[in-house]
């Protein structure tokens, strides 16, 4: 028997990882024959999950650290703000979507008839990835119910689950192996294993598993777990027949977050076979170099790669393997330090480009919203392990406020989401021209004809804005994001009222209840001066507890000297909180210009964490426009607006937050004098 790295045999490694002897029946129980991620202990690594004994409460996608630190969605309510407006439009669309049309391809795949009309885009009848939106839809409905208690969302999700369960039960009659569930035939996996071209079949399975897990955990639908475990058992059977080399060939085709979903099922059920199966999805060609800190990202598709890294966090948590941890940490550092645009998004034409190349990679196809959806998932999981780190939340805030909030069309009652957030001169949010070349430039999407992965992930993004505003520890509450909301926890009802980012202040008041705890408010990297803190109307000393610093970490702006001169960290106040208490924290903001690393004279204007965009009534052309930075001045506070002198004595340039640029040409990067 060959030895694993670290000198452990395969059986010893499995035992150390918490995978019992029963899992050894799988030929490929570890990520490679005798070459698993190392299991060397490190101080910050979690304990390996000891199988069934570890099954406990908590939302599995939040991971093991999230059980202690995440606030359940039903404890956080969004209050009036653009975030709540987006959520409402999204909910309207979720409940508009006809389940029969969403299930049509599934029914036909199992030999049943359907009177429903077909749907379009990537869901068209001939598409090889038809059905994936239904997986996201199950997740979005579950997230919506968990956050808002909307019974219609719960009912709609349960219907989808029941119908998928009935179809799964017909697998043998349809000529499929037991447990198979999809809107396309199982022969796609034969093609995949034969090395024939096929579009991401395991990606679809991941979306179904994720949606079913969410339906089970967030709405209490036991049938969803039954369907998920049968489908995961099919994955276990399908992959267990392959050699390591054969499986690595299979992994060359996009598979989404398959190991994440399988790790989550292991957490829920304690069934060792799911963890063993998850380890087969270790894509060595991509992950091994990242474990060593190598930047192998140029040329890789961003949204193909990032879910693999999200899965590594979950696999680190469930196995204790430091190699998984190192992959996730190194990836986050490399991406946020060398591959992000000013709004936090990644990729041009969906792919990572050369490191520190920004100005030379500007187009209307930058920053695919799916990729940022997954970057925020990764950042959230890492945050749960180190709550006192501010850099993780600074990145989260930058991406959430500038990209994800702005991916939705505010003029659409169904809140359609765009595919890219373009950053070229005269960018325009619209249907993606590379997929819909004849698309209407005045819309982001349509009800039925333009389904893509970004339509689908957007359904989830707009449903879960409440999930990272706060976190907790045994000592108290962390206020991470400045979003109007109300929190119920530890005997308190805490309300956050803020006009952020139009005003640089947040107000935290105790609505009811009483408790002794520490309330911490983030002091971000962009703060322009000492925070001002008032308790019940009286100014009190604002001692900033320094944030945990990770030397290798570089967040957007840090390499250009954008980081504020004040110490980042936390305002922390421990006391007995009671009704009527009001904590007010002001965080000074300033206008700065962030250079691109490749052409420092090309810069973006930022106010606090908010990226500004110049807006135009007509197409300004492809050339990067000149901006007189000294002329930029604020003209409005509610809402935020700036103005700059126009070149050649033209009309002044109006600048607004890029997230608010909709149905207009806009420019983020400027040539500065």
Residue pairs with C-beta under 8 A, 6 or more apart in sequence:
1 9
1 10
1 11
1 34
2 9
2 10
2 33
2 34
2 35
3 9
3 34
4 10
4 12
4 13
4 30
4 34
4 35
4 36
4 38
4 39
5 35
5 36
5 37
5 38
5 323
6 13
6 38
6 39
6 40
8 16
8 39
10 24
10 29
10 30
10 33
10 34
10 36
11 21
11 24
13 30
13 36
13 39
14 20
14 21
14 23
14 24
14 29
14 30
14 276
15 21
16 39
16 48
16 320
17 36
17 39
17 48
17 275
17 318
17 319
17 320
17 321
18 48
18 49
18 50
18 51
18 54
18 275
18 318
18 319
18 320
19 29
19 51
19 272
19 275
19 276
19 319
20 51
20 272
22 272
22 273
23 29
23 272
23 273
23 275
23 276
26 236
26 240
26 273
26 276
26 277
26 280
27 240
27 241
27 242
27 243
28 239
28 240
28 242
28 243
28 244
28 247
28 276
28 279
28 280
29 276
29 279
30 36
30 276
30 279
31 37
31 279
31 280
31 282
31 284
32 244
32 282
32 284
33 244
36 279
36 321
36 323
37 282
37 291
37 315
37 319
37 321
37 322
37 323
37 324
38 321
38 322
38 323
39 319
39 320
39 321
39 322
40 322
41 320
41 322
42 322
42 325
44 325
44 385
45 316
45 320
45 321
45 322
45 325
46 64
46 65
46 316
46 317
46 320
46 385
47 320
48 318
48 319
48 320
49 64
49 266
49 267
49 275
49 317
49 318
49 319
51 270
51 272
52 269
52 270
52 271
53 270
54 267
54 270
55 267
55 268
55 269
55 270
56 67
57 67
58 66
58 67
58 70
59 66
59 70
59 72
59 217
59 218
60 213
60 217
60 263
60 264
60 265
60 267
60 268
61 210
61 213
61 214
61 260
61 264
62 70
62 380
62 381
62 384
63 313
63 314
63 317
63 381
63 384
64 267
64 317
64 318
65 317
65 381
65 384
65 385
66 381
66 384
68 384
68 472
68 473
68 474
69 384
69 387
69 471
69 472
69 473
70 384
70 467
70 471
70 472
71 467
71 469
71 470
71 471
71 472
71 487
71 489
72 146
73 143
73 146
73 147
73 218
73 464
73 466
73 467
74 146
74 147
74 149
75 487
75 488
75 489
76 147
76 466
76 467
76 469
76 470
76 485
76 486
76 487
76 488
77 147
77 466
77 485
77 486
77 487
78 84
78 87
78 147
78 465
78 466
78 483
78 484
78 485
79 484
79 485
79 486
79 495
79 496
79 497
80 484
81 483
81 484
82 405
82 410
82 659
83 405
83 465
83 483
83 484
84 465
84 484
85 410
86 405
86 408
86 410
86 415
86 462
86 465
87 144
87 147
87 148
87 462
87 463
87 465
89 408
89 410
89 412
89 413
89 414
89 415
89 462
90 140
90 144
90 408
90 415
90 458
90 459
90 462
90 463
91 144
91 148
91 150
91 153
91 463
92 413
92 414
92 415
93 414
93 415
93 416
93 447
93 459
94 137
94 140
94 141
94 144
94 153
94 156
94 459
94 463
95 152
95 153
95 156
96 414
96 447
97 137
98 116
99 156
99 159
99 160
99 163
100 114
100 115
100 116
101 116
101 117
101 118
101 119
101 448
102 119
102 133
102 134
102 137
102 160
103 114
103 116
103 134
103 160
103 163
103 164
104 114
104 116
104 117
104 118
104 119
105 118
105 123
105 125
105 130
105 131
105 183
105 184
106 131
106 134
106 163
106 164
106 167
106 182
106 183
107 113
107 114
107 167
108 114
108 125
109 167
109 174
109 182
109 183
109 184
109 185
110 167
110 170
110 171
110 173
110 174
111 170
111 173
111 174
112 167
112 170
117 448
118 124
118 125
119 448
119 449
119 451
120 446
120 448
120 449
120 450
120 451
121 127
121 435
121 436
121 449
121 450
121 451
121 452
121 455
122 129
122 130
122 132
122 133
122 435
122 451
122 452
122 453
123 130
123 131
123 132
123 133
123 451
124 130
127 199
128 184
128 188
128 198
128 199
128 200
128 201
129 184
129 199
129 200
129 201
129 203
129 204
130 183
130 184
131 182
131 183
131 184
131 204
131 208
132 203
132 204
132 207
132 453
132 456
133 451
133 455
133 456
133 459
134 160
134 164
134 183
134 207
134 208
134 211
135 204
135 206
135 207
135 208
135 209
135 210
135 211
135 456
136 207
136 211
136 456
136 457
136 459
136 460
137 160
137 211
137 456
137 459
138 157
138 160
138 161
138 208
138 211
138 212
138 214
138 215
138 224
139 210
139 211
139 214
139 215
139 459
139 460
139 463
140 459
140 460
140 462
140 463
141 153
141 154
141 156
141 157
141 160
141 215
141 219
142 153
142 154
142 157
142 211
142 214
142 215
142 217
142 218
142 219
143 214
143 218
143 460
143 463
143 464
144 150
144 153
144 463
145 151
145 153
145 154
145 157
145 218
145 219
146 218
146 219
147 463
147 464
147 466
154 219
157 215
157 219
157 221
158 215
158 219
158 221
158 223
160 215
161 212
161 215
161 221
161 223
161 224
161 227
162 223
164 181
164 208
164 212
164 227
165 223
165 226
165 227
167 181
168 179
168 180
168 181
168 227
168 230
168 231
171 177
171 178
171 179
171 180
171 181
172 178
175 186
176 185
176 186
177 186
177 234
177 237
177 238
178 230
178 233
178 234
179 230
179 231
179 232
179 233
179 234
179 237
180 186
180 231
180 234
181 205
181 208
181 227
181 230
181 231
181 234
182 188
182 201
182 204
182 205
182 208
183 204
184 201
184 204
188 198
188 201
189 201
189 238
191 197
191 198
192 198
192 201
192 202
192 250
192 253
193 242
193 246
193 250
195 249
198 253
199 254
200 253
200 254
200 255
200 256
201 253
202 235
202 250
202 253
202 254
202 255
202 256
202 258
202 281
203 254
203 255
203 256
203 258
204 256
205 231
205 235
205 258
206 255
206 256
206 257
206 258
206 260
206 261
206 307
207 256
207 456
208 228
208 231
209 228
209 231
209 232
209 258
209 261
209 262
209 265
210 257
210 260
210 261
210 264
212 224
212 225
212 227
212 228
212 231
213 224
213 225
213 228
213 261
213 264
213 265
213 268
215 221
215 224
216 222
216 224
216 225
216 228
216 268
217 268
225 268
225 269
228 265
229 265
229 269
229 271
232 261
232 262
232 265
232 274
232 277
233 273
235 258
235 262
235 277
236 273
236 274
236 276
236 277
239 247
239 250
239 277
239 280
239 281
240 277
240 280
242 250
242 280
247 280
248 283
248 284
248 285
251 281
251 283
251 285
252 283
252 285
254 301
254 304
255 281
255 283
256 307
257 307
257 308
257 310
257 311
257 374
258 278
258 281
258 311
259 278
259 279
259 281
259 282
259 308
259 311
259 314
259 315
260 278
260 307
260 310
260 311
260 314
262 274
262 275
262 277
262 278
262 281
263 274
263 275
263 278
263 311
263 314
263 315
263 317
263 318
264 314
265 271
265 274
266 272
266 274
266 275
266 278
266 318
267 318
275 318
275 319
278 311
278 315
278 318
279 315
279 319
281 311
282 315
283 308
286 296
286 300
286 305
286 308
287 308
287 312
287 327
289 296
290 296
290 309
290 326
290 327
290 330
290 331
290 334
291 323
291 326
291 327
291 330
292 330
293 326
293 330
293 334
295 334
295 338
295 355
297 305
297 334
297 335
297 339
297 352
297 355
298 352
298 353
298 354
298 355
299 351
299 352
300 351
300 352
301 347
301 350
301 351
301 352
302 346
302 347
302 350
302 351
302 352
302 368
302 371
303 347
303 350
303 368
303 370
303 371
303 374
303 453
305 352
306 331
306 346
306 371
306 374
306 375
306 378
307 374
309 327
309 328
309 331
309 332
309 378
310 374
310 377
310 378
310 381
312 324
312 325
312 327
312 328
312 331
313 324
313 325
313 328
313 378
313 381
313 382
314 381
315 321
315 324
316 322
316 324
316 325
316 328
328 378
328 381
328 382
329 382
329 552
331 378
332 378
332 379
332 382
332 553
333 550
333 552
333 553
333 554
334 355
335 346
335 352
335 375
336 395
336 553
336 554
336 555
336 556
337 553
337 554
337 555
337 558
337 559
338 355
338 356
338 554
338 597
339 346
339 347
339 352
339 353
339 355
340 346
340 395
340 556
341 358
341 366
341 367
341 423
342 358
342 402
342 423
342 556
342 557
342 594
342 604
342 606
342 611
342 668
342 669
343 367
343 398
343 399
343 402
343 403
343 421
343 423
343 611
343 658
343 668
344 372
344 375
344 395
344 398
344 399
344 400
344 402
344 403
344 556
345 366
345 367
345 368
345 369
345 371
345 372
345 399
345 403
345 421
345 423
346 352
346 367
346 368
346 371
346 372
346 375
347 353
347 366
347 367
347 368
347 371
348 361
348 362
348 363
348 365
348 366
349 363
349 365
349 434
350 365
350 368
350 371
353 361
356 597
356 598
357 597
357 598
358 596
358 597
358 598
358 599
358 602
358 669
359 596
359 598
359 599
359 602
359 624
359 669
360 598
360 599
362 423
362 424
362 425
362 624
362 669
363 422
363 423
363 424
364 420
364 422
364 424
364 427
364 428
364 433
365 420
365 422
365 432
365 434
366 420
366 421
366 422
366 423
366 424
367 403
367 420
367 421
367 422
367 423
368 419
368 420
368 454
369 403
369 404
369 407
369 417
369 418
369 419
369 420
369 421
369 454
369 457
369 458
369 461
370 453
370 454
370 457
372 399
372 403
372 404
373 404
373 457
373 458
373 460
373 461
375 399
376 396
376 399
376 400
376 404
376 468
379 392
379 395
379 396
380 396
380 467
380 468
382 392
383 389
383 392
383 393
383 396
383 468
383 471
383 480
384 471
386 392
386 548
386 550
387 471
387 473
387 478
388 545
388 547
388 548
388 569
388 570
389 547
389 548
389 550
390 522
390 523
390 524
390 525
390 547
390 548
390 568
390 569
390 570
391 525
391 547
391 550
391 553
391 555
391 568
393 480
393 481
393 522
393 524
394 524
394 525
394 526
394 555
394 568
394 609
395 555
395 556
396 468
396 480
396 481
397 480
397 481
397 524
397 609
398 555
398 556
398 609
398 611
400 465
400 481
401 501
401 609
401 610
401 657
401 659
402 609
402 610
402 611
402 657
402 658
402 659
403 421
403 659
404 461
405 659
406 421
406 429
406 657
406 658
406 659
406 660
406 661
406 662
407 417
407 418
407 421
407 429
407 454
407 458
407 461
408 415
408 416
408 417
408 444
408 458
408 462
409 415
409 416
409 417
409 418
409 429
409 443
409 444
409 445
409 662
409 663
410 662
411 662
411 663
412 443
412 444
414 447
415 462
416 443
416 444
416 445
416 446
416 455
417 444
417 445
417 454
417 455
417 458
417 459
417 461
417 462
418 429
418 430
418 431
418 432
418 444
418 445
418 454
419 431
419 432
419 435
419 452
419 454
419 455
420 432
420 454
421 427
421 429
421 658
422 428
422 429
423 668
423 669
424 622
425 620
425 621
425 622
425 623
425 624
425 625
425 667
425 669
426 616
426 619
426 620
426 621
426 622
426 665
426 666
426 667
427 665
427 666
427 667
427 668
428 441
428 664
428 665
428 666
429 444
429 661
429 662
429 663
430 439
430 440
430 441
430 442
430 443
430 444
431 439
431 440
431 441
431 443
431 444
431 445
431 450
432 439
432 452
432 454
433 439
435 452
436 450
439 450
442 663
445 452
445 455
465 483
466 485
468 480
468 481
469 479
469 480
469 481
469 483
469 485
469 487
469 496
470 477
470 478
470 479
470 480
470 485
470 487
470 489
471 477
471 478
471 480
472 478
472 489
472 490
475 517
475 518
475 574
476 490
476 517
476 518
476 519
476 520
476 574
477 487
477 489
477 490
477 494
477 517
477 518
477 519
477 520
478 520
478 522
478 570
479 496
479 506
479 508
479 519
479 520
479 521
479 522
480 522
481 522
482 496
482 498
482 500
482 501
482 506
483 496
483 498
483 500
484 496
484 497
484 498
485 495
485 496
486 493
486 494
486 495
486 496
486 511
487 493
487 494
487 495
487 496
488 494
490 515
490 517
491 513
491 514
491 515
492 510
492 512
492 513
492 514
492 515
492 517
492 577
493 510
493 511
493 512
493 513
494 508
494 509
494 510
494 511
494 519
494 577
495 508
495 509
495 510
495 511
496 506
496 507
496 508
497 506
497 507
497 509
498 505
498 506
498 507
499 505
499 638
500 506
501 589
501 607
501 608
501 609
501 610
501 640
501 657
502 637
502 638
502 639
502 640
503 637
503 638
504 586
504 587
504 588
504 589
504 608
505 584
505 585
505 586
505 587
506 521
506 584
506 585
506 587
507 582
507 583
507 584
508 519
508 521
508 582
508 583
508 584
508 585
509 580
509 581
509 582
509 583
510 577
510 578
510 579
510 580
510 581
510 582
511 579
512 579
513 579
514 576
514 577
514 578
514 579
515 576
515 577
516 574
516 575
516 576
516 577
517 574
517 577
518 572
518 573
518 574
519 572
519 573
519 574
519 577
519 583
520 545
520 570
520 571
520 572
521 570
521 571
521 583
521 585
522 570
523 531
523 544
523 547
523 566
523 567
523 568
523 569
523 570
523 571
523 587
524 564
524 568
524 587
524 608
524 609
525 555
525 557
525 558
525 562
525 563
525 564
525 568
526 557
526 562
526 563
526 564
526 589
526 592
526 606
526 608
526 609
527 564
527 566
527 568
527 587
527 588
527 589
528 564
528 565
528 566
528 588
528 589
528 590
528 608
529 566
529 588
530 542
530 566
530 588
531 542
531 544
531 566
531 571
531 585
531 586
531 587
531 588
532 539
532 542
532 585
532 586
532 588
533 539
533 540
533 541
533 542
533 571
533 573
533 583
533 584
533 585
533 586
534 540
534 582
534 583
534 584
534 585
535 573
535 581
535 582
535 583
535 584
536 580
536 581
536 582
537 582
540 573
542 571
543 571
543 572
544 566
544 567
544 568
544 569
544 570
544 571
545 569
545 570
545 571
545 572
546 567
546 568
546 569
547 568
547 569
547 570
556 562
556 594
557 563
557 594
557 606
559 597
560 594
560 595
560 597
560 600
562 592
562 594
562 606
571 585
573 583
587 608
589 607
589 608
590 607
590 608
591 605
591 606
591 607
591 632
591 634
591 642
592 605
592 606
592 607
593 603
593 604
593 605
593 606
593 629
593 672
594 603
594 604
594 606
595 601
595 602
595 603
596 602
596 603
596 604
596 669
601 671
601 672
602 624
602 669
602 670
602 671
602 672
603 627
603 629
603 669
603 670
603 672
604 611
604 612
604 668
604 669
604 670
605 611
605 612
605 627
605 629
605 632
605 642
605 655
605 670
606 612
607 634
607 640
607 642
610 640
610 657
610 658
610 659
611 657
611 658
611 668
612 642
612 655
612 656
612 657
612 658
612 668
613 655
613 656
613 657
613 658
613 661
613 666
613 667
613 668
614 625
614 627
614 644
614 653
614 654
614 655
614 666
614 667
614 670
615 654
615 655
615 656
615 661
615 664
615 665
615 666
616 664
616 665
616 666
616 667
617 664
617 665
618 665
619 665
620 665
620 667
624 667
624 669
624 670
624 671
625 647
625 653
625 667
625 670
625 671
626 647
626 670
626 671
626 672
626 673
627 644
627 653
627 670
627 671
627 672
628 644
628 645
628 647
628 673
629 644
629 670
629 672
629 673
631 644
631 645
632 642
632 643
632 644
632 655
633 642
633 643
633 644
634 640
634 641
634 642
635 641
635 642
635 643
635 654
639 656
639 657
639 660
640 656
640 657
641 654
641 655
641 656
642 654
642 655
642 656
643 652
643 653
643 654
643 655
644 652
644 653
644 655
645 652
645 653
646 652
646 653
658 666
658 668
